[in-house]
Amino acid sequence: MEFKIETMADYAARGEKPEVLFWVGCAGSFDERAQKITRAVAKILHHAGVHFAVLGTEESCTGDPAKRAGNEFLFQMQAMTNIQVLNGYEVTRIVTACPHCFNTLKNEYPELGGNYNVFHHSELLQSLINEGRLQVKGGSYAGKKITFHDPCYLGRGNSVYEAPREVIEKLDAALSEMKRSRAKGFCCGAGGAQMFKEPEQGSKDVNIERTEEALALKPDVIAVGCPFCMTMMTDGVKHFNKEAEVKVMDIAELIAAANDL
């Protein structure tokens, strides 16, 4: 599917505004695996007829890693830069595939003057399906066993539990829940800026513990909704040499693949 992704600057030059700004995030921009999630989201939005734009080179890190690592000064500098850009374009609605960006934009930007309606991509997918703008076929995932790993900043941080599950169930797949899920979910090991440092000494890495829990269900797919979770769960599956049998995929990738996008 070939199409041009426009920037906010393209829209502004025509005196127009998109329906929603797609906030790509650092992982979605630079991480090779997460770039596939970005492409899947863009394909779905285009397929559903959603007029969306990205900031392109005007997008900078939200400041989440800096804040979690304790550098409030750097966080505020990064946030203020982004807020200036967003407010300059009069942005009102933002969608992102990263729960870290989602949480920061939604809950921490308002006190610095950045007030937006922010959606995780699972929420937008759910609303597009409910509005009839996005049809989902079971495709190759019909009857497959899928387990969903709740990202911390999406689930416990913002109480978004149903949207990703409703989207997965549209695939006619069998959704199996891990023992620790929803409000009792268990971290993948990458939150709180842990993604960017080596783990402390202990008996077992957090991502190994979580992957063990997922693999115990013997799923065909471990579904995630976060690029950090994607890295940690993929590494966990590789640790157990299960990558041939179990795929780790983002919700958007599942929908895009089922619809042959």
BATIBA-302192 format. One record per residue: x, y, z of N, C-alpha, C in turn. Coordinates in steps of 0.2 Angstrom, whole numbers, padded with zeros to 4 digits, always signed. Layout:
REM residues N
XYZXYZXYZ...
***
This chain:
REM residues 261
+0004-0006+0000+0000+0000+0000+0004+0006+0000+0004+0010-0006+0008+0016-0006+0004+0022-0005+0006+0026-0001+0003+0033+0000+0008+0038+0004+0007+0044+0003+0011+0049+0006+0009+0051+0013+0013+0051+0018+0011+0053+0025+0013+0061+0025+0008+0065+0026+0009+0072+0027+0011+0074+0033+0014+0080+0034+0016+0083+0040+0011+0088+0042+0011+0091+0048+0007+0096+0050+0009+0102+0046+0015+0103+0044+0017+0109+0040+0014+0109+0033+0013+0103+0030+0010+0102+0024+0002+0104+0025-0001+0102+0030-0008+0104+0031-0008+0112+0032-0004+0114+0036-0004+0122+0038-0003+0126+0032+0001+0123+0027+0003+0127+0021-0004+0128+0017-0008+0123+0017-0015+0123+0014-0020+0127+0018-0019+0129+0024-0024+0132+0028-0029+0126+0031-0026+0120+0031-0031+0115+0034-0028+0112+0040-0032+0108+0043-0030+0104+0049-0032+0097+0048-0028+0092+0051-0030+0085+0050-0034+0083+0056-0038+0077+0055-0042+0075+0060-0038+0073+0067-0032+0071+0066-0028+0069+0072-0021+0069+0070-0017+0071+0075-0009+0071+0074-0007+0064+0077-0003+0060+0073+0000+0054+0075+0007+0056+0077+0007+0055+0084+0014+0056+0088+0018+0049+0087+0023+0049+0083+0027+0043+0082+0031+0041+0088+0034+0046+0091+0039+0044+0097+0046+0042+0095+0050+0042+0099+0057+0040+0098+0058+0033+0095+0055+0028+0099+0056+0021+0097+0053+0020+0090+0047+0023+0089+0043+0022+0083+0047+0025+0077+0051+0030+0078+0055+0033+0073+0062+0030+0072+0065+0028+0077+0072+0025+0076+0073+0018+0077+0069+0014+0081+0070+0007+0082+0067+0003+0076+0071-0001+0074+0070-0005+0067+0063-0009+0068+0063-0012+0074+0057-0016+0075+0050-0012+0076+0051-0006+0080+0046-0002+0081+0043+0002+0075+0048+0003+0070+0046+0006+0064+0040+0002+0061+0040-0004+0062+0035-0008+0058+0028-0007+0062+0028-0005+0068+0022-0004+0072+0020+0003+0069+0024+0008+0068+0022+0014+0065+0019+0014+0058+0022+0009+0054+0020+0008+0047+0013+0005+0048+0012+0001+0052+0005-0003+0053+0000+0002+0055+0001+0007+0060-0004+0012+0062-0005+0016+0056+0000+0019+0053-0001+0023+0047-0006+0020+0042-0004+0013+0040-0008+0010+0035-0016+0009+0037-0017+0008+0044-0024+0007+0046-0027+0014+0046-0024+0019+0048-0027+0026+0048-0029+0028+0040-0024+0026+0036-0025+0028+0029-0031+0024+0026-0031+0017+0028-0036+0013+0025-0043+0015+0028-0043+0017+0034-0050+0019+0037-0052+0026+0035-0048+0029+0031-0050+0036+0029-0049+0042+0034-0044+0041+0039-0043+0046+0044-0038+0051+0041-0040+0057+0041-0035+0062+0039-0030+0063+0045-0024+0061+0044-0019+0062+0049-0013+0065+0047-0009+0068+0052-0002+0070+0050+0003+0069+0055+0009+0069+0054+0014+0068+0059+0018+0075+0059+0022+0076+0064+0026+0082+0065+0033+0081+0061+0035+0075+0059+0041+0074+0056+0047+0076+0060+0051+0080+0057+0057+0083+0060+0056+0088+0066+0050+0090+0066+0048+0095+0072+0046+0091+0078+0045+0084+0078+0044+0080+0084+0050+0079+0088+0050+0080+0094+0056+0078+0098+0053+0074+0104+0058+0071+0108+0056+0066+0113+0052+0070+0118+0046+0066+0120+0042+0069+0125+0045+0071+0132+0051+0068+0133+0054+0069+0139+0053+0064+0145+0049+0059+0143+0047+0053+0148+0054+0050+0151+0058+0048+0147+0064+0044+0150+0068+0049+0155+0069+0055+0153+0072+0060+0157+0068+0061+0164+0062+0061+0164+0058+0062+0170+0058+0056+0174+0058+0050+0171+0058+0044+0175+0065+0043+0178+0070+0045+0174+0077+0044+0177+0078+0050+0182+0074+0055+0183+0075+0060+0189+0077+0066+0186+0078+0067+0180+0080+0074+0177+0074+0078+0175+0071+0081+0180+0065+0085+0179+0067+0091+0175+0073+0094+0175+0075+0100+0171+0075+0099+0164+0078+0093+0162+0078+0091+0155+0071+0089+0153+0067+0086+0157+0060+0084+0155+0056+0091+0153+0057+0096+0157+0053+0102+0156+0055+0106+0150+0062+0105+0149+0065+0109+0142+0062+0105+0136+0062+0098+0136+0059+0095+0131+0052+0096+0130+0048+0095+0135+0041+0096+0135+0039+0103+0132+0042+0108+0135+0041+0115+0133+0042+0116+0125+0047+0113+0123+0049+0114+0115+0043+0110+0111+0041+0104+0114+0035+0101+0110+0029+0105+0111+0027+0108+0116+0021+0111+0118+0021+0117+0113+0026+0121+0112+0027+0127+0108+0025+0125+0101+0028+0119+0098+0026+0117+0092+0019+0115+0091+0016+0111+0096+0009+0108+0096+0004+0114+0096+0006+0119+0100+0001+0124+0101+0001+0129+0095+0007+0129+0092+0008+0133+0086+0004+0130+0080+0003+0124+0080-0002+0121+0075-0009+0120+0077-0010+0122+0083-0017+0122+0086-0019+0114+0086-0015+0110+0088-0017+0103+0089-0021+0102+0094-0027+0098+0093-0031+0096+0098-0032+0088+0100-0031+0084+0094-0031+0077+0095-0025+0074+0094-0022+0069+0098-0016+0066+0097-0017+0058+0098-0014+0054+0093-0014+0047+0094-0007+0045+0094-0005+0040+0098+0002+0037+0098+0002+0030+0100+0006+0026+0097+0007+0019+0099+0011+0017+0105+0014+0023+0108+0018+0022+0114+0015+0024+0120+0013+0020+0125+0010+0022+0131+0014+0027+0135+0021+0027+0134+0025+0031+0138+0024+0039+0135+0023+0039+0129+0022+0046+0126+0014+0047+0128+0010+0043+0127+0003+0043+0129+0002+0046+0136+0005+0043+0141+0005+0045+0148+0007+0052+0149+0013+0054+0146+0017+0060+0147+0013+0066+0144+0010+0065+0137+0007+0070+0134+0000+0071+0137-0003+0066+0140-0010+0066+0142-0010+0069+0149-0005+0067+0154-0006+0068+0161+0000+0073+0163+0005+0074+0159+0010+0079+0162+0011+0085+0158+0009+0085+0152+0009+0091+0148+0004+0097+0150-0002+0095+0152-0007+0100+0154-0004+0105+0159+0000+0103+0164+0002+0108+0169+0008+0113+0166+0010+0111+0160+0015+0116+0157+0012+0119+0151+0005+0119+0150+0002+0123+0145+0000+0119+0139+0001+0112+0139-0001+0108+0133-0007+0104+0135-0013+0106+0132-0019+0102+0134-0022+0099+0127-0022+0093+0127-0024+0089+0121-0028+0083+0123-0032+0081+0118-0036+0074+0119-0031+0069+0116-0028+0065+0120-0023+0060+0119-0026+0053+0119-0025+0049+0113-0027+0042+0113-0021+0037+0112-0022+0032+0115-0017+0026+0113-0020+0023+0107-0016+0020+0103-0019+0018+0096-0024+0012+0097-0024+0009+0102-0029+0004+0103-0036+0007+0104-0036+0013+0108-0042+0016+0109-0045+0019+0102-0040+0022+0098-0043+0024+0092-0045+0019+0087-0041+0013+0087-0044+0007+0083-0051+0005+0085-0051+0005+0092-0058+0003+0095-0064+0007+0092-0062+0014+0093-0068+0019+0091-0069+0018+0083-0064+0017+0079-0064+0017+0072-0069+0010+0070-0067+0005+0074-0071-0001+0073-0079+0000+0075-0080+0003+0081-0086+0005+0083-0090+0009+0078-0087+0014+0075-0090+0019+0071-0091+0016+0064-0088+0010+0063-0089+0006+0056-0084+0009+0051-0079+0013+0053-0075+0015+0048-0069+0010+0047-0068+0006+0051-0063+0000+0050-0066-0006+0051-0066-0010+0046-0069-0017+0046-0063-0022+0048-0064-0027+0052-0059-0031+0054-0061-0038+0052-0056-0042+0048-0057-0049+0046-0053-0053+0051-0055-0059+0052-0051-0063+0057-0044-0065+0053-0045-0066+0046-0039-0067+0042-0035-0073+0045-0029-0073+0045-0024-0078+0047-0024-0079+0055-0028-0075+0058-0027-0075+0066-0034-0078+0068-0039-0080+0064-0045-0083+0067-0043-0090+0070-0045-0091+0076-0044-0097+0080-0037-0097+0083-0033-0093+0082-0026-0093+0085-0027-0091+0093-0022-0093+0097-0022-0092+0104-0018-0086+0105-0021-0080+0107-0017-0074+0108-0017-0072+0116-0012-0070+0119-0012-0067+0125-0010-0060+0125-0013-0056+0129-0011-0049+0129-0007-0047+0135-0001-0043+0134+0003-0041+0139+0001-0033+0140-0002-0032+0146-0004-0025+0148+0002-0020+0149+0003-0015+0145+0009-0010+0146+0007-0007+0153+0012-0005+0157+0011-0002+0163+0007+0005+0163+0010+0009+0158+0007+0016+0158+0001+0016+0154-0001+0011+0151-0008+0010+0148-0013+0007+0153-0011+0002+0156-0016-0002+0160-0016+0002+0167-0011+0000+0172-0012+0003+0178-0011+0010+0179-0007+0013+0174-0006+0020+0174-0012+0024+0172-0016+0022+0167-0022+0025+0164-0028+0021+0163-0028+0015+0166-0034+0011+0167-0037+0010+0160-0033+0009+0155-0035+0007+0148-0034-0001+0147-0039-0005+0149-0039-0012+0148-0043-0015+0143-0049-0012+0142-0054-0016+0137-0052-0014+0130-0050-0008+0128-0049-0006+0121-0044-0011+0117-0038-0013+0120-0034-0018+0116-0037-0025+0116-0041-0027+0121-0044-0033+0121-0050-0034+0116-0054-0028+0116-0059-0028+0111-0057-0029+0104-0051-0025+0103-0048-0025+0096-0046-0032+0094-0042-0036+0099-0040-0042+0098-0046-0047+0096-0051-0046+0100-0057-0051+0099-0060-0050+0093-0059-0045+0089-0062-0044+0082-0058-0048+0077-0053-0051+0079-0049-0055+0075-0052-0063+0075-0057-0064+0079-0060-0070+0080-0054-0075+0083-0050-0072+0087-0045-0076+0090-0047-0078+0097-0044-0083+0100-0045-0085+0107-0040-0081+0111-0043-0076+0115-0039-0072+0120-0038-0076+0126-0032-0077+0128-0030-0081+0134-0027-0076+0139-0029-0075+0145-0027-0071+0150-0021-0074+0154-0016-0070+0155-0011-0072+0160-0013-0071+0167-0010-0075+0172-0012-0075+0178-0012-0067+0181-0007-0064+0179-0006-0057+0181-0008-0053+0175-0014-0050+0175-0016-0046+0169-0021-0040+0172-0023-0036+0167-0027-0030+0169-0023-0026+0175-0027-0025+0180-0025-0021+0186-0019-0024+0190-0019-0031+0189-0014-0035+0193-0008-0037+0188-0008-0033+0182-0003-0034+0177+0004-0034+0180+0009-0037+0176+0016-0037+0178+0020-0034+0173+0025-0029+0175+0029-0025+0170+0034-0030+0166+0035-0027+0160+0040-0031+0156+0047-0030+0158+0048-0025+0162+0055-0024+0164+0058-0017+0161+0055-0014+0157+0058-0008+0153+0055-0001+0156+0050-0001+0160+0047+0005+0162+0052+0009+0167+0050+0015+0168+0054+0019+0173+0061+0021+0171+0062+0021+0164+0069+0022+0161+0073+0016+0162+0071+0010+0164+0075+0004+0164+0077+0002+0157+0073+0004+0152+0075+0002+0145+0082+0004+0144+0084+0009+0147+0091+0012+0144+0097+0011+0149+0096+0006+0153+0101+0004+0157+0102-0004+0159+0107-0006+0161+0108-0013+0163+0104-0015+0169+0101-0021+0169+0097-0022+0176+0101-0023+0182+0099-0022+0187+0103-0023+0194+0103-0031+0195+0108-0032+0199+0109-0040+0201+0103-0043+0204+0101-0049+0202+0096-0052+0205+0096-0059+0202+0091-0063+0204+0090-0070+0202+0087-0071+0195+0083-0066+0193+0080-0067+0186+0078-0060+0184+0079-0059+0177+0077-0053+0174+0070-0052+0174+0067-0046+0174+0060-0046+0175+0056-0048+0168+0059-0047+0162+0056-0049+0156+0056-0056+0155+0061-0060+0158+0061-0067+0158+0055-0070+0162+0054-0067+0168+0049-0069+0172+0042-0068+0169+0041-0062+0165+0035-0061+0162+0034-0065+0156+0039-0066+0152+0039-0071+0146+0037-0078+0148+0040-0080+0153+0038-0087+0156+0031-0088+0157+0028-0082+0160+0021-0082+0162+0017-0083+0155+0019-0079+0150+0015-0079+0144+0016-0086+0140+0022-0088+0140+0023-0095+0136+0020-0101+0140+0018-0100+0146+0015-0106+0150+0008-0107+0147+0005-0102+0144-0002-0102+0140-0001-0106+0134+0005-0107+0131+0006-0110+0124+0003-0105+0119+0004-0099+0119+0000-0095+0114+0004-0095+0107+0000-0093+0102+0003-0092+0095+0006-0085+0095+0003-0081+0098+0005-0074+0098+0005-0071+0105+0010-0067+0107+0010-0063+0112+0009-0056+0110+0003-0053+0111+0001-0046+0109+0003-0041+0113+0006-0035+0111+0008-0030+0115+0005-0023+0112+0006-0018+0116+0004-0012+0114+0009-0006+0115+0015-0008+0116+0020-0003+0118+0027-0006+0114+0031-0001+0111+0037-0003+0108+0042-0006+0113+0042-0003+0120+0047-0005+0125+0045-0013+0127+0038-0014+0128+0036-0021+0129+0038-0025+0123+0038-0023+0117+0039-0027+0111+0047-0029+0112+0051-0025+0114+0058-0027+0114+0059-0032+0120+0056-0031+0126+0057-0035+0131+0054-0042+0130+0048-0042+0128+0045-0049+0127+0048-0052+0121+0051-0049+0116+0054-0052+0110+0061-0055+0113+0064-0052+0117+0070-0054+0120+0069-0060+0124+0063-0060+0128+0061-0066+0132+0060-0072+0128+0056-0071+0123+0055-0077+0118+0061-0080+0115+0066-0075+0113+0072-0078+0111+0076-0082+0116+0076-0079+0122+0079-0082+0128+0077-0090+0128+0071-0091+0127+0068-0098+0128+0068-0102+0121+0071-0099+0116+0072-0102+0109+0065-0103+0107+0060-0099+0107+0053-0100+0105+0051-0096+0099+0056-0092+0096+0054-0087+0091+0051-0091+0085+0052-0097+0084+0049-0100+0078+0041-0102+0079+0040-0103+0086+0033-0105+0087+0028-0099+0090+0031-0094+0093+0028-0089+0096+0030-0082+0093+0025-0078+0091+0027-0072+0088+0025-0066+0093+0029-0061+0093+0027-0055+0098+0025-0050+0093+0019-0048+0093+0016-0043+0088+0012-0037+0092+0013-0031+0089+0008-0026+0091+0001-0027+0089-0003-0024+0093-0011-0024+0091-0012-0021+0084-0008-0016+0082-0009-0013+0075-0007-0017+0070-0001-0021+0071+0002-0026+0066-0003-0031+0065-0007-0034+0070-0011-0039+0070-0017-0037+0065-0020-0031+0067-0025-0028+0063-0023-0027+0055-0017-0024+0054-0015-0023+0048-0014-0029+0044-0011-0034+0047-0010-0041+0044-0016-0044+0042-0021-0044+0047-0028-0048+0046-0031-0045+0040-0030-0038+0039-0034-0034+0033-0030-0034+0027-0024-0038+0027-0019-0038+0021-0017-0031+0019-0016-0026+0024-0013-0020+0023-0006-0019+0022
***
